Amino acid sequence: MAGTPRGLDPARLRRLRELILGAQPNPGSGLPLDQLAALAEESAELGRVTIDYRAAEDLGFPMVVLHGASDEPEPPLDLSPREVQVARSIAEGLSNKEIAVKLGISLLTVKDHVHRILEKTGLPNRAAVAAAIRG
């Protein structure tokens, strides 16, 4: 392991490893729910945890990814993930054409997303969207 994630002391890391090893799939009966519940409880304050048990076939152990809290706060808007990407791009000052290139989508699709963002949020314009995302 390259380093210890923030907030994860060695004792806690050992506990997570034990829980992950204990939560291995059992042939015919699936994953032990008590171990998964303990793992979820132990890792709750660390953020999301992704465990890829299929990687064990190649690696000899499951691949575990701890998703720490994002440095970028979620906008307080009821938007789809793609609309959030577009809104953040607007907040960066990108034009519709630049957003299309950045996200690999058509200009018309960007315009549709911008329209839906304005509709969903009730904001009057792109500047208001940018302020809401930054705020």
Secondary structure, 3 states (H helix, E strand, C coil): CCCCCCCCCHHHHHHHHHHHHHCCCECCCECCHHHHHHHHHHHHHHCEEEEEHHHHHHHCCCEEEEECCCCCCCCCCCCCHHHHHHHHHHHCCCCHHHHHHHHCCCHHHHHHHHHHHHHHHCCCCHHHHHHHHHC
